[in-house]
Structure formats: C-alpha cells, structure tokens
C-alpha cells in the first residue's frame, strides 16, 4: 500500500470528461526484417512476460472515504491483461494520417478508475511507407495516467518494455504473481487519521518556505511600480487560453538533432534545450502571425524539469519541478530570441528553487485540492483573469540507439500530454535516434488550423539557421555572469530577503 503524493493526486482531481489526465504515446514499428507479421496474440504473450518489470501495470487506486486523504496504490487482485488491450485493423486506411486520427479519438477517452490506469491499442495493417507490397508493420497507441508517471518516467517504462536487440527474445511464460491483500477500509481510515496527526508538523515546515517565496512575490509586485528595468513575470491573454472541449488533434514534425546542435555551436553560450525552446517559440510566433494574433507581449511557458537522481528513485509518480519561462515571442529575430530564452532561463533559477510543484500542492489537503481544481475549471478563472502561463513545453531526451519489439524496429514515436481548462495547446519534444520530434497536442476547437504547425516547424528551423549564421560572430550579452554589476533592484531584493529570512529564523528558533 503506497500513497500518492499530493502532486500525483492533483492529476486525479483535475481530470474531467473534457480533460483526461493521461500521457499518450504512438509508436510506429517497421516489421520488414521479420519473417512473418507480428500477431496480436504474440504481442499479448510478450507483454504478459514483461509485466514484472513495471509493477504499476498491476496496481489500481484505493480511494479514501470523503477524500480525507490521498489515494493509495494497491495490487489489483482482479487484474486481467485483456481489460487493458484492444485490437484495431486499419484495413484500406493504412497511412499515417489515418493512424493519427484514430489515436486522437482513442486519447480523447479517460482511463477507467476501477483498474490499473493504462491501456494499449495494437494497430494492425499500418504501413510506414507508401510501398503497397510492404506489409506487416504495426503501431501501438499507449495511455498512461499522469497520476502514475511523468513524461520522463514514461519514456523509461517504454524502454523497459522494448528490446535493444533486433533478434526476437524468447517469450517466457509470465512470472508467478500473487497480489498483496487489499487493505480494509478500517485500516485505511486509521492510516489516514495517523497522517492527519502528523500533517500539522509537515504543513508548518512547508509554510515557512512558502512564506519566503510569497514575500519575494510581494516584493516583486511593488518593485514593478518603480521606473526601473525589471522583467514582468505575468502571462498575457492568448488564443490558446480558452475553454477546451473533449476534441483532440495530434500534430507532429521531426528534425535532425544535428541541425539543432549546429545552431547551438553558432550561438555560443546556449544549451541544446534553449535551441529546442527557440524552435517551438518561432513556430508559435509564425502561427500567431498567420492567425492575425498580436505578438507585442511575450508568451510565458511552463517548462517541467525532472528532479530525479540515481540516489533517490521512486517506483512511479511525478518527480518534477518547473519554471515559468519568458519565451520572448516579441523578439523578431529568432536567433537572438534563443539567446534571450537562455538568459531568461538562467535568471529564473531562484524561482525554481523557491517552491517546487510538489511543495505547492503539499500546502493543501486533498479535499481542498480537489475542490480548488473543480472551482478553477467550473468558474472559468483562467478565462476571466490573467493566466499564470500560456502553455507547457516539455523536452524529454529519448534513447539514441534503436529499440525493437520481437524483431520489429521502432521507426518513430509521437507523444502527447494532457490538456486542461484554459490550456488548449501542449508541446512535448522527444528525441530518438538522432531525430527530434516536436509533438503538438491541441484542442481543435481552441487552436484553429492546427495542422499548419507542422509546416511552420520546418520553416522555423530554416529561419533560425539563417539568423544564427548572421549572429554567430556577435558577442552574447549576458546579465548573469560573475562580472555583472548588481542593479538597484537586485540590491533591494537581497536586503529584503535577508531580513525576511532572519525574521523567519527567529520564529523557528
């Protein structure tokens, strides 16, 4: 019996019929090196033999009465792999466009809560190429709930299920598995009561850290009134921040990682992640200009950052922090924008350290967290008031060596992330075998003509390369190196923060 963290539980409370909270994956396999096509029954036997490497595949939720505490993960005594699998044959509609439309419809449906929170659809009759004589390829459409994994652990799970050798592995019988007895309701209530007794001490500790971060935010608010240069960390209204429907559309485009690395080398002191963010941003800017949307105010992105380490590993769950990043969409030069993104990311470090996402959610008991999530959605707070950020952008490094499933090579993959109220667009970038795929998960009722994002992505990369060649010889301006002189705002913030910390320290003592 393992309890969900507050961050994991928040994805359960945010879920609705129009906003399912699962992470999706579409995996395309080239089976041309197999002697025969991979049968669905063979895939079921293969997956059954690999269930032991991913324990969460046989764990379901145990809810707490009246939501007095966070749910628990428990073994599903009634687990049956057939309840988590589906078979589809594309028939004549065997191209990639048909596959993506099918995936969009499947990913629109929430996962059922009475069983482990995952599902895989085996798509037969798919062709990776336009050659009519080439048959045997297939695809997998995977759904994993965000309460169980984050984008980074999702990639790890898929890598565990697949193989690194083109030679098909012998399919062993499934290992014996005996589910642990489900806890009684009485035990769960007793455990919840014990947690509530310990909770005040935990909240007190977190509250002090929150007070420091809140105080800094108040200082920022007043400092903005001064006639001094200071970044305004507030997201503008944008067409992406409107009420969503249940409809989904998946748009994706791939580029060579080598081209992005060349841009990084030309621009100097920037990271590859900065270049990826710059590519996404240029695509968004071009889309906004095509739709006659103003770009005078810069979009703000929420960029998750994995805080996993080799010394502290959890079996599942979300181990992330996040920063709010100014994407500088009001900068017309796409290469100079990447430099600004790098500077903004470096200057965001104090905000990331102030409160991580899991510490923010720990401030609220589960009942209040569920209520606030519902009120946020039903009262349309994000549409009536200024949003905290405009869209999430996640960059997930994937394997650079080929992966296989019973001799069929993973040719390409597309990944999706959940949308929620007021967020009609999410971007997930995943690399694999020297290619980077930019995945746009969108609500077509919010993001009109979203299919154009694929062509705009290719145009954006060309434009960045041309602009980077012109800026390659120019020195990069920085405001965060060791030789930079502190501004009046920096001095005032440092003094005030030191005073706040001393005051809090006295209360603690």
C-alpha positions, 0 to 999 in steps of 0.5 A: 500500500503506497500513497500518492503524493499530493502532486500525483493526486492533483492529476486525479482531481483535475481530470474531467470528461473534457480533460483526461489526465493521461500521457499518450504515446504512438509508436510506429514499428517497421516489421520488414526484417521479420519473417512473418507479421507480428500477431496480436496474440504474440504481442499479448504473450510478450507483454504478459512476460514483461509485466514484472518489470513495471509493477504499476501495470498491476496496481489500481487506486484505493480511494479514501472515504470523503477524500480525507486523504490521498489515494493509495496504490494497491495490487489489483487482485482482479487484474486481467491483461485483456481489460487493458488491450484492444485490437484495431485493423486499419484495413484500406486506411493504412497511412499515417494520417489515418493512424493519427486520427484514430489515436486522437479519438482513442486519447480523447477517452479517460482511463477507467478508475476501477483498474490499473490506469493504462491501456494499449491499442495494437494497430494492425495493417499500418504501413510506414511507407507508401510501398503497397507490397510492404506489409506487416508493420504495426503501431501501438497507441499507449495511455498512461495516467499522469497520476502514475508517471511523468513524461520522463518516467514514461519514456523509461517504462517504454524502454523497459518494455522494448528490446535493444536487440533486433533478434526476437527474445524468447517469450517466457511464460509470465512470472508467478504473481500473487497480489498483496491483500487489499487493505480494509477500509478500517485500516485505511481510515486509521492510516489516514487519521495517523497522517492527519496527526502528523500533517500539522508538523509537515504543513508548518515546515512547508509554510515557512518556505512558502512564506519566503517565496510569497514575500519575494512575490510581494516584493516583486509586485511593488518593485514593478511600480518603480521606473526601473528595468525589471522583467514582468513575470505575468502571462498575457491573454492568448488564443490558446487560453480558452475553454477546451472541449473533449476534441483532440488533434495530434500534430507532429514534425521531426528534425535532425538533432544535428541541425539543432546542435549546429545552431547551438555551436553558432550561438555560443553560450546556449544549451541544446534545450534553449535551441529546442525552446527557440524552435517551438517559440518561432513556430508559435510566433509564425502561427500567431502571425498567420492567425492575425494574433498580436505578438507585442507581449511575450508568451510565458511557458511552463517548462517541467524539469525532472528532479530525479537522481540515481540516489533517490528513485521512486517506483512511479509518480511525478518527480518534477519541478518547473519554471515559468519561462519568458519565451520572448515571442516579441523578439523578431529575430529568432536567433537572438530570441534563443539567446534571450530564452537562455538568459531568461532561463538562467535568471529564473533559477531562484524561482525554481528553487523557491517552491517546487510543484510538489511543495505547492500542492503539499500546502493543501489537503486533498479535499481542498485540492480537489475542490480548488481544481473543480472551482478553477475549471467550473468558474472559468478563472483562467478565462476571466483573469490573467493566466499564470502561463500560456502553455507547457513545453516539455523536452524529454531526451529519448534513447539514441540507439534503436529499440525493437519489439520481437524483431520489429524496429521502432521507426518513430514515436509521437507523444502527447500530454494532457490538456486542461481548462484554459490550456488548449495547446501542449508541446512535448519534444522527444528525441530518438535516434538522432531525430527530434520530434516536436509533438503538438497536442491541441484542442481543435476547437481552441487552436484553429488550423492546427495542422499548419504547425507542422509546416511552420516547424520546418520553416522555423528551423530554416529561419533560425539557421539563417539568423544564427549564421548572421549572429554567430560572430556577435558577442552574447550579452549576458546579465548573469555572469560573475562580472555583472554589476548588481542593479538597484533592484537586485540590491533591494531584493537581497536586503529584503530577503535577508531580513525576511529570512532572519525574521523567519529564523527567529520564529523557528528558533 
